[in-house]
């Protein structure tokens, strides 16, 4: 495919793009043109081993033949008709999601923020309409969490830096300390009987790839049962095979009442879903919530092919085994560069390598920049945790390249 801009240089295009985008992004000056598997290519033809996968989106990698064919065929048949009517891809995907999860009902969205927004609205309406307890519409979220950028989801996000300038925030949102059951109990007690739902990520992703201590999530489920609370999991980043199981909640067998999905579900096509039980779904009735594009045939056909491919190509098992190999490599990096590395955290193909930045605040940024120079795409969250969310098709020889490159980078920056 030829360039839309002919022989215009990349530097010129970067300047033009920065003059057109609203100034809320800090893009790397790389114009991506195409991808193949775990590789992303730029306008010069240079290729990069993509350990970000579009921030955990490209579950099957770039231009996976099955996904490309399914989307192309569906685009040639029907892309959109609205939720005034049924469509086959949406039904097929809903049946897949309920088959492999705790859920009975599905609401489709176009993004993770929308899925979390739907979860919040459903929880509130369940308490106010179904249970007739409007005083229990409060939500308990967690410090250092991340749930999206809409006004509701940014309020749920327990990071003040994302609230700055958008105050006043949505009322009725409370916070506890992640992985601290006593903090949860204290927050519930302080709020009285105004909280009806606890919402959290099974693994805090943007907050630094923080994996809860074994037993915390089961204890949280037991507390919800004891106090008659809904438990909602934001699996936007952890779900759809990312952690080596369909959903992260499976690791300890903790079943939520509501679950939010997106990112990897569409494999690169904007698609999200909110999954819930039959009882809680009663909170939504005709007219109470909707999405014009949610569940369109094009996006849901993509999601269906992603799920079929993950299952048929054994990518859940691969995420576990290759992820374990990646963990070993990152642990070795940590040993080799103990003065610059703190620890490795994660599961499946979702890992964070925390860097020692107490006396070197720019280390994370420099490592990412050095990776780009070496043809390795990395991402640093909180300025200090290298986040690894590669495509689920990653293989051991790719891991070897990542580890070798990172070893050299940390020895040089």
C-alpha positions as CSV (number, residue, x, y, z in Angstrom):
1,X,0.0,0.0,0.0
2,X,1.5,3.4,-1.0
3,X,1.8,6.2,1.4
4,X,-1.1,8.7,1.7
5,X,1.5,11.5,1.8
6,X,3.9,10.4,-1.1
7,X,7.5,11.4,-0.6
8,X,6.9,13.8,2.3
9,X,9.5,13.1,5.0
10,X,8.6,11.6,8.4
11,X,9.9,14.7,10.1
12,X,7.6,16.9,8.1
13,X,4.6,14.6,8.9
14,X,5.5,14.6,12.6
15,X,5.4,18.4,12.5
16,X,2.1,18.5,10.7
17,X,0.5,15.9,13.0
18,X,1.6,17.7,16.1
19,X,-0.1,20.8,14.7
20,X,-3.4,18.9,14.2
21,X,-3.8,16.7,17.3
22,X,-5.1,18.2,20.5
23,X,-2.0,18.5,22.7
24,X,-2.8,15.7,25.2
25,X,-0.5,13.0,23.7
26,X,3.2,12.6,23.8
27,X,3.7,10.5,20.7
28,X,7.1,9.0,19.8
29,X,8.1,10.4,16.4
30,X,7.4,7.1,14.7
31,X,4.8,6.8,11.9
32,X,3.6,3.2,12.0
33,X,2.6,1.9,8.5
34,X,2.0,-1.8,8.9
35,X,2.6,-4.8,11.0
36,X,3.2,-8.5,10.8
37,X,2.9,-10.9,13.7
38,X,4.9,-9.4,16.6
39,X,6.6,-6.8,14.3
40,X,5.6,-3.2,13.7
41,X,7.1,-1.3,10.7
42,X,7.6,2.4,10.1
43,X,7.7,4.6,6.9
44,X,11.4,3.9,6.4
45,X,10.8,0.1,6.5
46,X,12.5,-0.3,9.9
47,X,10.9,-3.0,12.0
48,X,10.3,-3.1,15.7
49,X,9.6,-6.0,18.1
50,X,6.4,-4.9,19.6
51,X,6.2,-5.6,23.4
52,X,3.3,-3.2,23.8
53,X,0.8,-4.6,21.3
54,X,-1.0,-1.3,21.2
55,X,-1.2,-1.3,25.0
56,X,-2.4,-4.9,25.3
57,X,-4.8,-4.6,22.4
58,X,-3.3,-6.7,19.5
59,X,-3.8,-10.0,21.2
60,X,-3.1,-11.9,17.9
61,X,-0.3,-9.6,16.8
62,X,-0.5,-7.4,13.7
63,X,-2.3,-8.4,10.6
64,X,-3.2,-11.9,11.7
65,X,-4.4,-13.7,8.6
66,X,-7.5,-15.1,10.3
67,X,-8.6,-11.8,11.8
68,X,-7.8,-9.8,8.7
69,X,-9.9,-12.2,6.6
70,X,-12.8,-12.2,9.0
71,X,-12.9,-8.4,9.2
72,X,-12.6,-8.0,5.5
73,X,-15.3,-10.5,4.7
74,X,-17.6,-8.9,7.3
75,X,-16.9,-5.4,6.0
76,X,-18.0,-6.6,2.6
77,X,-21.3,-7.8,4.0
78,X,-22.5,-5.6,6.8
79,X,-20.6,-3.2,9.2
80,X,-23.4,-1.5,11.1
81,X,-27.2,-1.6,11.5
82,X,-27.6,-0.4,15.1
83,X,-29.2,-2.0,18.1
84,X,-32.6,-1.6,16.7
85,X,-32.0,-5.0,15.2
86,X,-30.1,-8.3,16.0
87,X,-27.0,-9.4,14.1
88,X,-25.3,-12.8,14.0
89,X,-21.7,-11.9,14.9
90,X,-23.0,-10.2,18.1
91,X,-25.0,-13.2,19.2
92,X,-22.1,-15.6,18.4
93,X,-19.7,-13.5,20.4
94,X,-22.1,-13.2,23.4
95,X,-22.5,-16.9,23.4
96,X,-18.7,-17.4,23.5
97,X,-18.3,-14.9,26.3
98,X,-20.9,-16.4,28.5
99,X,-19.6,-19.9,27.7
100,X,-16.1,-19.2,29.0
101,X,-17.1,-16.8,31.9
102,X,-19.3,-16.6,34.9
103,X,-21.7,-14.3,33.1
104,X,-25.2,-14.8,31.6
105,X,-25.7,-11.4,29.9
106,X,-23.5,-9.1,27.8
107,X,-23.6,-5.4,26.9
108,X,-21.3,-4.4,24.1
109,X,-19.3,-1.2,24.0
110,X,-16.4,0.3,22.0
111,X,-13.7,0.8,24.7
112,X,-12.6,-0.1,28.2
113,X,-13.8,3.2,29.6
114,X,-17.3,2.6,28.1
115,X,-17.3,-0.9,29.6
116,X,-16.5,0.5,33.0
117,X,-19.0,3.2,32.6
118,X,-21.6,0.6,31.8
119,X,-20.5,-1.4,34.9
120,X,-20.9,1.6,37.1
121,X,-24.3,2.6,35.8
122,X,-25.5,-1.0,36.0
123,X,-24.4,-1.3,39.6
124,X,-26.1,1.9,40.6
125,X,-29.3,1.1,38.8
126,X,-29.3,-2.4,40.3
127,X,-29.3,-1.0,43.8
128,X,-31.7,1.9,43.2
129,X,-34.2,0.1,41.0
130,X,-34.0,-3.7,41.4
131,X,-33.1,-3.7,45.1
132,X,-34.9,-0.4,45.8
133,X,-31.9,0.7,47.9
134,X,-30.9,4.0,46.3
135,X,-28.8,4.9,49.4
136,X,-26.4,2.1,48.3
137,X,-25.3,3.5,45.0
138,X,-21.8,4.4,46.2
139,X,-18.8,2.6,44.7
140,X,-15.6,1.6,46.5
141,X,-12.6,1.8,44.2
142,X,-8.9,1.6,45.0
143,X,-5.9,4.0,45.2
144,X,-3.5,3.7,42.3
145,X,-6.2,2.2,40.1
146,X,-7.0,3.1,36.5
147,X,-10.4,2.7,34.9
148,X,-10.6,5.2,32.0
149,X,-10.9,8.8,31.0
150,X,-14.6,9.6,31.0
151,X,-15.8,11.7,34.0
152,X,-17.2,8.6,35.8
153,X,-14.2,6.3,35.1
154,X,-11.6,9.0,35.8
155,X,-13.3,9.5,39.2
156,X,-13.1,5.7,39.8
157,X,-9.4,6.0,38.9
158,X,-7.6,6.4,42.2
159,X,-4.8,8.6,41.0
160,X,-5.2,12.4,41.7
161,X,-3.0,13.3,38.8
162,X,-5.8,12.2,36.5
163,X,-8.3,14.3,38.4
164,X,-6.4,17.5,38.2
165,X,-8.3,20.2,36.4
166,X,-11.5,18.1,36.0
167,X,-12.9,18.8,39.5
168,X,-15.5,18.4,40.9
169,X,-15.4,14.7,40.5
170,X,-18.4,12.4,40.5
171,X,-19.8,12.0,44.0
172,X,-20.3,8.7,45.7
173,X,-16.9,7.2,44.9
174,X,-14.7,6.0,47.8
175,X,-11.2,4.5,47.8
176,X,-9.3,1.9,49.8
177,X,-5.7,0.6,49.6
178,X,-5.2,-2.2,47.0
179,X,-4.3,-5.6,48.5
180,X,-5.3,-4.5,52.0
181,X,-8.5,-6.1,53.3
182,X,-8.4,-4.0,56.5
183,X,-8.3,-0.8,54.5
184,X,-11.4,-2.1,52.6
185,X,-13.3,-2.8,55.8
186,X,-12.4,0.6,57.2
187,X,-13.6,2.4,54.0
188,X,-16.8,0.5,54.1
189,X,-17.4,1.2,57.8
190,X,-16.6,4.9,57.3
191,X,-19.1,5.2,54.4
192,X,-21.8,3.6,56.5
193,X,-24.4,1.7,54.3
194,X,-23.9,3.9,51.2
195,X,-21.6,1.6,49.3
196,X,-23.2,-1.2,47.3
197,X,-20.3,-2.2,44.9
198,X,-16.6,-2.8,45.1
199,X,-14.8,-2.3,41.8
200,X,-11.2,-3.1,41.0
201,X,-8.6,-4.5,38.6
202,X,-7.6,-8.1,39.5
203,X,-4.1,-6.9,38.7
204,X,-3.4,-3.1,38.9
205,X,-2.0,-2.3,35.5
206,X,-1.4,1.4,35.1
207,X,-0.8,1.6,38.8
208,X,2.5,-0.2,38.4
209,X,1.6,-3.8,37.5
210,X,0.7,-4.8,41.1
211,X,-0.4,-8.4,41.6
212,X,-2.4,-8.9,44.8
213,X,-1.2,-11.3,47.5
214,X,-2.8,-14.7,47.1
215,X,-6.0,-14.8,49.1
216,X,-6.8,-11.1,48.8
217,X,-9.4,-11.5,46.0
218,X,-11.1,-14.6,47.6
219,X,-11.3,-12.6,50.9
220,X,-12.8,-9.7,49.1
221,X,-15.4,-12.0,47.5
222,X,-16.2,-13.4,50.9
223,X,-16.5,-9.9,52.4
224,X,-18.9,-8.9,49.6
225,X,-21.0,-11.9,50.3
226,X,-21.0,-11.2,54.0
227,X,-22.0,-7.5,53.6
228,X,-24.3,-8.0,50.6
229,X,-22.1,-6.1,48.1
230,X,-21.6,-6.5,44.4
231,X,-18.1,-7.3,43.2
232,X,-17.0,-5.8,39.8
233,X,-13.8,-6.7,38.1
234,X,-12.2,-4.4,35.5
235,X,-10.5,-6.9,33.2
236,X,-10.0,-4.5,30.3
237,X,-6.3,-5.2,30.3
238,X,-6.1,-8.5,32.2
239,X,-8.8,-10.4,30.3
240,X,-9.1,-12.4,27.0
241,X,-6.0,-14.6,27.7
242,X,-3.6,-11.9,28.8
243,X,-2.9,-13.6,32.1
244,X,-2.8,-17.2,30.7
245,X,-6.5,-17.8,31.4
246,X,-9.5,-16.4,29.7
247,X,-9.9,-14.0,32.6
248,X,-7.6,-13.1,35.5
249,X,-10.3,-13.9,38.1
250,X,-9.9,-17.6,37.2
251,X,-6.5,-17.7,38.9
252,X,-8.1,-18.0,42.3
253,X,-11.6,-19.0,41.3
254,X,-13.1,-15.7,42.3
255,X,-16.3,-15.0,40.4
256,X,-17.4,-11.4,40.2
257,X,-20.9,-10.1,39.6
258,X,-19.9,-7.7,36.8
259,X,-16.8,-7.7,34.5
260,X,-15.5,-5.1,32.1
261,X,-13.6,-6.1,28.9
262,X,-12.0,-4.4,25.9
263,X,-8.5,-4.1,24.6
264,X,-7.6,-7.6,23.4
265,X,-11.2,-8.6,22.8
266,X,-11.3,-6.9,19.4
267,X,-7.7,-7.7,18.5
268,X,-7.2,-4.1,17.2
269,X,-10.8,-3.3,16.3
270,X,-12.5,-1.0,18.9
271,X,-14.6,-3.4,20.9
272,X,-15.6,-3.7,24.6
273,X,-18.1,-5.7,26.6
274,X,-19.7,-5.6,30.1
275,X,-20.6,-9.1,31.3
276,X,-22.9,-9.8,34.2
277,X,-25.2,-12.2,35.9
278,X,-28.9,-12.7,35.2
279,X,-29.9,-11.1,38.5
280,X,-27.7,-8.0,38.2
281,X,-28.6,-7.5,34.5
282,X,-32.1,-6.7,35.6
283,X,-30.7,-3.3,36.5
284,X,-30.8,-2.5,32.8
285,X,-34.2,-2.2,31.1
286,X,-35.1,-0.8,27.6
287,X,-34.0,2.8,27.4
288,X,-31.8,2.8,30.6
289,X,-28.5,2.5,28.7
290,X,-27.4,2.1,25.1
291,X,-24.6,2.5,22.6
292,X,-25.0,3.4,18.9
293,X,-22.0,1.5,17.8
294,X,-21.8,-1.1,20.5
295,X,-22.1,-4.7,19.2
296,X,-21.9,-3.7,15.6
297,X,-21.3,-6.7,13.2
298,X,-17.8,-5.6,12.2
299,X,-16.4,-5.3,15.7
300,X,-18.2,-8.4,17.1
301,X,-17.0,-10.5,14.1
302,X,-13.5,-9.4,15.0
303,X,-14.0,-10.4,18.6
304,X,-15.4,-13.7,17.6
305,X,-12.4,-14.5,15.5
306,X,-10.0,-13.4,18.3
307,X,-11.7,-15.8,20.7
308,X,-11.8,-18.7,18.3
309,X,-8.2,-18.2,17.3
310,X,-7.0,-18.0,20.9
311,X,-8.7,-21.3,21.7
312,X,-7.9,-23.1,18.5
313,X,-4.2,-22.1,18.4
314,X,-3.7,-22.8,22.1
315,X,-2.8,-19.3,23.0
316,X,-3.9,-19.5,26.6
317,X,-1.4,-22.2,27.3
318,X,1.2,-20.4,25.2
319,X,0.6,-17.2,27.2
320,X,1.4,-19.2,30.4
321,X,4.4,-21.1,29.1
322,X,6.0,-18.3,27.1
323,X,5.1,-15.9,29.9
324,X,6.9,-18.0,32.4
325,X,10.0,-18.0,30.1
326,X,9.7,-14.2,29.9
327,X,9.5,-14.0,33.7
328,X,12.7,-16.0,34.0
329,X,14.5,-13.7,31.5
330,X,13.3,-10.6,33.3
331,X,14.4,-12.1,36.7
332,X,17.8,-12.7,35.2
333,X,17.9,-9.1,34.0
334,X,17.1,-8.0,37.5
335,X,20.0,-10.0,38.9
336,X,22.4,-8.7,36.2
337,X,21.5,-5.1,36.9
338,X,20.5,-5.1,40.6
339,X,21.6,-1.5,41.0
340,X,19.0,-0.5,38.4
341,X,16.2,-3.0,38.9
342,X,13.8,-3.5,41.8
343,X,11.6,-6.5,41.0
344,X,9.5,-8.3,38.4
345,X,5.8,-8.6,38.8
346,X,3.0,-10.1,36.7
347,X,1.5,-13.3,35.3
348,X,0.9,-14.8,31.8
349,X,2.0,-12.2,29.3
350,X,1.4,-9.2,31.5
351,X,4.6,-8.2,33.3
352,X,6.2,-5.2,34.9
353,X,9.9,-4.6,35.6
354,X,10.3,-1.9,38.2
355,X,13.4,0.2,37.7
356,X,15.3,1.9,40.5
357,X,14.5,5.6,39.9
358,X,15.0,7.1,43.3
359,X,18.2,8.8,42.2
360,X,17.6,8.7,38.4
361,X,14.1,9.8,37.6
362,X,14.7,9.7,33.8
363,X,15.9,6.0,33.7
364,X,12.5,4.7,32.4
365,X,12.3,7.2,29.6
366,X,15.9,6.5,28.6
367,X,15.4,2.8,28.5
368,X,12.3,3.2,26.3
369,X,14.2,5.5,23.9
370,X,17.2,3.1,23.8
371,X,14.8,0.3,23.0
372,X,13.4,2.2,20.1
373,X,16.9,2.7,18.7
374,X,17.4,-1.1,19.0
375,X,14.1,-1.9,17.3
376,X,12.3,-2.8,20.5
377,X,9.1,-1.1,21.5
378,X,8.7,-0.7,25.3
379,X,6.4,1.3,27.5
380,X,7.2,2.7,31.0
381,X,4.3,3.3,33.4
382,X,4.5,5.6,36.4
383,X,7.8,6.6,34.8
384,X,9.6,3.6,36.4
385,X,7.9,0.3,35.5
386,X,8.6,-1.2,32.2
387,X,5.3,-2.8,31.1
388,X,5.4,-5.9,28.9
389,X,2.1,-6.7,27.1
390,X,3.2,-8.4,23.9
391,X,0.9,-10.2,21.5
392,X,-0.2,-13.6,22.7
393,X,1.6,-15.2,19.7
394,X,5.0,-14.3,21.2
395,X,7.5,-17.2,21.0
396,X,10.5,-18.1,23.1
397,X,13.0,-16.8,20.5
398,X,11.3,-13.4,20.6
399,X,11.8,-13.4,24.4
400,X,15.5,-14.1,23.9
401,X,15.8,-11.1,21.6
402,X,14.0,-8.9,24.2
403,X,16.1,-10.1,27.1
404,X,19.4,-9.7,25.2
405,X,18.4,-6.2,24.1
406,X,17.3,-5.1,27.5
407,X,20.4,-6.5,29.1
408,X,22.5,-4.4,26.7
409,X,20.4,-1.3,27.2
410,X,20.5,-1.4,31.0
411,X,24.3,-1.8,30.8
412,X,24.6,1.3,28.6
413,X,22.0,3.9,29.5
